[in-house]
């Protein structure tokens, strides 16, 4: 072989020795071994979901203790409603910023930094003494929910197209378990501290040191053990030239101008946004409506969040299976059906009157709404390769916007009863899921129409449209070429024909 000729990129044999899992041309894992903690793929999975879990516990630690806190701080219904809105509104812009940060510096540094910056707010909860300070600590603690974006970005960077739905589903779902776990953890910790000898107004304050310490611990774990990409960290790869340095303005431009990201942001606002809303109101709803004690109301409320152990991962898995048979169109259809059914059961939850039936309907509702969250992030990784973080941030931020709007309209003050608010929230889910019919990928099609036959658009055309000719001359587009080749699985079984990507493709300069 002529030593002056460039060596072709190595494929499976070297990677099989380098990694403990099978990988694709981007070194992303094509397997999802949930019981493994092997570096870098599966260790990144476990670090990401547990750190997000800790942030969820912190953000909603106050919710199950509201009946005690409101007596201590003399909170009104409006104060509680405002604080609930504050707990999810802070993450709106934080999630968008987190997406951009992931694109530029990587998910490891971005997530660990945010967790460390927000953990003091959790510690400070123990010294609040007014409705205003209660609102402020919930607001700043809620910023930590933006770690969801880094979690999804990290999984999309570590796992191949055939398993990315389940990787995102498990990491997001197990992280969301924190919303249910905190309904059990905080009343238990509160009771233990009270039994030791503290008064109830002191016990709830001491209890907040547990989620604060857990959150801090996860940040250091990510910094010490985490890795951004299969081949290394962003900083090292950029320094060595293995990863192209990108411009903030262009990353943001291609993300913001892709309408599919905005549609997913809206629909996610009425699956994950609804989940956040329910996490805030459900314990108090059962406590007041059925005259339950704090522990019983907490257990019932916890069952809503704890369904994430299988529901959101199940949504991601179903999305992958549908894509294997029907391609991207299958992913879109299963999301619309699942989220619409979630809306139907949400409407029913507000109408039923008995405790047993309410609990049953709530659990069914939780399964569908959380599965829809997993299905959403089975689609997100394919919207943009270059601006994956921005699209993830937009979608994640949309979830928080939906939570803010829903709580402001239906659960702030006494305009609506909680029963009426829950019913109207269900109607909003059904209506706001309809825009999924607008999403269309020219290379794969949409819900109503197949791929474009006249334009004959390929995966390379779509993903290389994010790079101009000068950037392609520098080789900045190589990652997109590999991703385009790996994303052919989104054609579905009927159209999935193996072809090689071509570097000679001359794509249009805007999204097709």
N, C-alpha and C positions, 0 to 999 in steps of 0.2 A: 504493500500500500504506500502511495506517495505521502511522505510525512508532511508535505506542505498543504495537503488537502484538509479541510475541516472535518473533524470527526463527527459522524451523525450522533444525535442524542441517544443515549442508552435507553433500553426499554426494560422489560420485566425481569430478566435474570439478575442484574445488579440490585434492583430495588427489592427483589425477593429476599436478598441477603441483608439489605440495609434496614428493612422494616419487618415487623412481626406480622404484618397483614399484607394482603394483595393490594397493589396500588395501580392507578392509571398513569397516563403520560404526564400528569401534573404532580405525581406522587401523592395524590389524594387516595384515601383508603376506599376500596370497593367493597369492604366488609364492615359490619358493625358488630363487634364482639363486646357486648355490654358488660360482661363480667371481667374483662381485661383492664389493666391499668398501664399497659405498655406505652412507652413513649414513641412518638409524640402524639399520635392520633387519639388513643383512648384516654391517655392521661389528660389531654386537653378537654375531652368530653367531661370527665369527672370534675375537673377543676372549674369548668364553666358552669355546669348545672348547680354545683354546691355553692359557689359564690353568689349566683343569682338567687338561690334558695335563701341564703342568709340575708340578702338585701330585702327579699319579700317578707321575711319574718320581721325585720326591723320596721319596714314601712307600714305594716299593718298590726304591729304589736299593741297599739293603743286601742284598736277596734274592740276586742273582746273585754277590755277593762273599762270601756266607756261608762257603764253604769256606776262604777266606783269613782272614776276621774271626774265625771260630771258633778257628783255630790261634793267632791273635794274642792273643785274650782268654780262651782256654781255656774256650770255651763247651761246655756239654753239650747233648744232644738236648733236654732239658727247657728249658734256657735259650733255645734257638733257637725252640722251640715257644711259650714264653711271650712272647717278643718278637714273633713272628708274630701272636699273638692281640692283643697290645698295639697293633700297627700299625693294626689295623682297629677296635678297641674304642673308641678315643678319639673316633672320628667318630660314634658312635651318638647321643649326646646333642647333639654339635655339629651334626649334620644336622637334628635336630628344632629346635634353636635357630636354625639358619640359615633354615629355612623361615619361622619367625615373624618373623625380622629382615627377610627379603625382603618380607613382607606389610606391614611397618611403615615401613622406611626405603629399600627398594628393593634390587635385586640388585647394582647397581654398588658402592655403599658397603659392603654386607654382605660381598661376596666379596673385595674388595680389602683390607678390614680383616683378614679371617681369614688371607689369604695372607701379609700382612706380619707378623702375630702368630706364625705358625708357621715362617716361614723361618729364624729364629735356631736352631731345633732342628736344622735340616739342617746349618747351619754347625758347630754344637757336636758333631756326629757325629765330626768330625775329631779331637777331643780325648778321646773316651771311653776308659776304661781298665779296665772291669769289666763283668760280665754285667748288673749293675743299671743302670749308665749306658747300656748298649746298649738295654735294655728301655725306659728313660725317653725316649731320643731317638726311638725308633720310635713310642712312644705319642704324644708331642706332635707329631711330624711327621704322624702319621695324622689329626690333626684337620683338616688341609688338605683331606682327601677330602670334607669337607662342602661344598666349592665345587661339587660335583655338583648339589646342590639349587639353588644360585643359578643354575647353568647352565640347568637345566630350567625354572626359574621365569622366567628371562630370555627363553628361547625361547617359552614359552607366552604371554608378554606381548607379544612382537613378531610372532608368526605366527598366522594365522587357523586356524580349526578344520580346514579342508580340507588343510592342509600341516603342522600342528603335530606330527604323528607323525614325519615325516621330519626336521623341524627338530630335534626332541628326539633323534631317533635319530642324526643326524650329529654333533651337538654332544657328546652323551654318548659315542658310539662313537669319535670321533676323540680325545676326551679320554682315554678308556680305553686308547687306543693307547700311552699312556705306560707302562702296565704291561708291554707287550711291548717297547717301545723301550728302556726302562731295562735290559732283559736284554741288549741289544746295546751300549747306550751305556756303561754302567759297566764291563764287562770291557774294552772298547776304550780308554776313558780310563785305566783302571788299567794296561793294557799299555803305552800311550804314555808314561805317567809313569815306569813301571818301566824302560822302554828308555832314557829320558833319563839314568837313573843312580840313581833312588831304589830302596831296598829294598822288597820287597813289603809289609812291614808299615807303611811310610811312604806308599807309593803309594796304597793304598786310602783312606787318610785325606785326602790331597790331592784325590782324585777327587771327594769330596763337595762341593767348592766349586762344581763345575759345575752340579749341579741346584739348589743353594742360590741361586746368582746368577740362574739362569733363572727361578726362582719369584719372586724379588724383582722382576725386570724386568716380569713380567706384571702384577703388582699396580699398578705405576705406570702401565702402559699402559691398564688399565681406568679408573683415576681420571682420566687425561688425555683419553682418546678415547671412553670409554663413555657410554651414555645409557640410563636405566632403561626408558623407555617411548617409543613412537613420537613422542609429543607433548612429551617433555622428561623431566627428572628428578623423582623423588618430591618432593623438598623444594620445588622451584620450583612444581610443579603444585599442591601443597597450599597453599602460600603465596598463590597467585593464586586459589585456590578452584576450580580446574578438576578437582582430584581430592579426593574427600571424605576427611576424616581419620577413621580407623577406630580402634576401641578394641581393645586387646590381648586383653582377656578374651573379647570376643565373637568375634574372629577365632579364638582358640584353641578356644572352646566349639564353634563350628560345625564345626571341623576334627576335633576329637577325638570328637565324637558321631556322625560319619558312618562307619558300620561298613565301608563300601566301602574307605576308606583303610586300615583295619586288615587287611582281607583282602589288599590289594595289598602291604602291608608284609610280610606272611608269605610270599607267593609270590615277592616280590622278594628276600627273604632266601635263596631257593634258586635264583636265577639270578645276580644280581649278587654275592650273598654267596659263592656257589660260585666265581665268577670271581676274587674277591679271595683266596679260599683257595688256588686253583690258582696264582695269581701268586706266592704265598709258598712253595709247596712243589715246584713242578714242576721247577725247575732242579736242585735237590738230588736229587729223585726220579730223574731221568735220569742225573745224575752218579754216584750211588751204585749204582743197579740195573744199569746197562749199562757201568760203568767208563769213562765218557767223560771227556775233558778239560773244563776249565772253559769254554773258548770254544765247543765243540760243544754242551755242555749248555745254554749260554746262548742259542745260535741256535735250538735246538729249543724251548726255553721261550718265546723271543720270538715264535715262530710262533703260539703260543696267543693272546697279547695282540694281535699285529698283525692278526689276523683281524678286529679291530674296524674296520678301514678300510672294510670293506663289510658285515660281518655285523650289527652293531647298527643302522647306517643302513638296511640292507635290512629289518630287522625293523620299523622305523618306517615305511618306505615301504609294506611289505606291509599293515601295520595301516591306513594311510590308504586303500589300494586296496580292502581288504576292507570298510572303512566306507562307501566310495562305493557299493558294491554291496549290502552286507548290513547296514549301519549298525553301531551299537555291538555288536550280537550277533556280527557278523563279527570285530570286534576281540577280543572275549573268546574266541571259538573258536580263532582262529589263535594266540593266546597259549598256550592250554592245550595244543594239539597240539604246538607248537614246544618248549615247556618240558618236556613229557613225553618227547619224543624226545631232548632233551638228557640227561635222566635215564637213558634206556636206553643211550646211548653212553658215559655216565660209568661205568655199571656194567661195560660191556665193556672200558673202558680199564683198569680194575683187574684184569681177568681175562686179557688177552692177554699173551704172554710175549716176543715178538720185538720188536726195536727198530723195524723198519720198520712193522710192524702197529700198534705202540703210537703211533707218530707220526701215522699215518693216522687212527686212531680219535680221537686227541686233537684233531686239526684239525677233524674232523667234529663232535665234541662242542663245540668252541669256537664253531663257526658257529651251532649251535642255541642254546646257552646265552646267547650275546651277542645274537642276534636276539630272544630272549625279553625281554632287558632293554629293547631298543628298543620292542618291542610293549607292554610295561608302561606306558611313558611316552607311548604313544599313547592310553592310557585315563585316566591321572592327571589331565590338564587338565579333564576333564569331571566329575570327582567333586564339585568345589566351585569356584564362581567367587570367592566372598568369601574363602575360606580356602585358596586355591590353594597358598600357601607352606607352610602347616601340613601339608596332604596330601602335598605333595612331600617335605617333611622327614620325615614319618612313613614314607613309602615308602622314601626313601633310607636312613633310619636302620634300617629293617627289613633292608636289604641288609647293613649292617654287623653287625647282631645275628646274622643267619644265618651270616656269616663267623666271628664269635666262637664261636658254639655249635659250628659244624662243626669248627673247629680245636681247640677244647677237648676235644670228644668223640672225634674220630677221629685227630688228628695231634699231640696233646700227649704227649710221653714215648714209651714203647714198648708201650703197651697193644695197639695194632693196628699191623701192618705198613702201610707206605704203600699197598701194593696193596690190602689189605683195607679200609683207610680210604676209598680212592677208590671202591671198589665200594659200600660202605655209604652214602657220600655220594650216589651216583647213586640209590639206593633212596629216600633222603630227598627228593630232588628230585621224584620221581614222586608220592610221598605228599603233600608240601606244596603241590603244584600243584592238587590236587583242590578246595580251597575256592573256586576261581574259579567253580564252579557256584553258589555262594551269592550272587554279585554280581547285583543286579537293579536296573535303573533303570525306574521306573514309566512314564516317557514313551517308553522305547525297548525295554524287556524285558531278558532275561538269556539265558544259554546254552540253557536248556530251555524257557522260556516267553516269549511275545511281550509287547508293551506292554499295560498294564492297560486292558481294555475297559469295565469297570464304573465306574472312577473317572475315566476320560477326562482323565488328567493331561497337561498340556502342558509344554514346556520352561520357560515363564515360571513355572508353578506350582512347579516343582522349584527353580529358582535364586532366585526371590523368597521362598521359604520361609526363607531365611537373613536376611531383613530384617523387622523388626517395623513396625507401622503408623506409629510416630513417625519412624523412620528413612526410610520411604518418603515421608512428608510433606516431609522435608528434601531429598529427591531423591537420597539416598545410593545408591539401588538402580538408578540409570540405567545404570551399567556392566554390571550383571547382566542388565538388559533387552536390551541390545545383544548380550551374549554369548549369551543364550537364543535370540535370533533367528538368530545366526550358527551356533548348534549344531544347527539343524534338519537339517543334513546327516547327523547321526548316526541319522536315521530309516532311512537306506538308500534305494536307488533306488525301491523298491516303495512306501514310505510318504512320501517326501519331497515334500510339497505346500507351495507357497509361501503363507504367511499372514503377516499383520502382527502384531507383538506389541502387546499392549494394556496400557496403564497402569492399566486398571480391574480387573485381575486381583486377586482377594483370596485370597492363598495361605494355607495353614495355617502355623502358627508353628513347626513342626518339620519335619525332613526327611521327605518322603513316600517 
